[in-house]
Amino acid sequence: SQKIEQNSEALNIQEGKTATLTCNYTNYSPAYLQWYRQDPGRGPVFLLLIRENEKEKRKERLKVTFDTTLKQSLFHITASQPADSATYLCALQMDTGRRALTFGSGTRLQVQP
Amino acid sequence: KAGVTQTPRYLIKTRGQQVTLSCSPISGHRSVSWYQQTPGQGLQFLFEYFSETQRNKGNFPGRFSGRQFSNSRSEMNVSTLELGDSALYLCASSEGATNTGELFFGEGSRLTVL
């Protein structure tokens, strides 16, 4: 069956450290993978998009890797801050013809000061 | 630029009733998507509209429907409400010129079915 798995347990780290979040999927062949941030009671906010032929993407303190062989994406936040505390969602887009995104359940990140 | 606006933000209905939710996309965006978010199932795709046409549809029963108007505003309707329809309904807009790129989400409409 098709699955997208993100760490269901919260990730607690100290301020200044690098947070690494994992997104694993099975029986999907996504053309694109996106990461979103969601705060309680708010809608998700787009962070990064990476294509299947890209290995890595960076934006400021954020880095995303995409390994289509392992069927895994890693999302890194360097020099983390308490303001980075939120739930992070990965989302797969299967092909350019379908706009629908398939979301993982999200990982809650808590950055301790 | 104003963001995606959803109304109402909160509503309570009883089983068997119907509900209509509204979404105003970012100015210039022609694609509107709808998602349902529940604690158990997470975010699930409902449908996407582009230039008043449904472009994609998720795996939801026919009780869930939507439409898009010529000004890109969109509505979704759920008929014969069930307890399991209680959820946060999120609307997202995008420029829609291509089928990739980021989605801009609204704050959602939280529906409670009693």
Interface residues (C-beta under 8 A of the other chain):
Chain A: A31 Y32 Q34 Y36 G41 R42 G43 P44 V45 F46 L49 L89 A91 Q93 T96 G97 R98 R99 A100 L101 T102 F103 G104 S105 G106
Chain B: V4 S31 S33 Y35 G42 L43 Q44 F45 E48 F50 R55 N56 G58 L90 A92 S94 T98 N99 T100 G101 E102 L103 F104 F105 G106 E107 G108
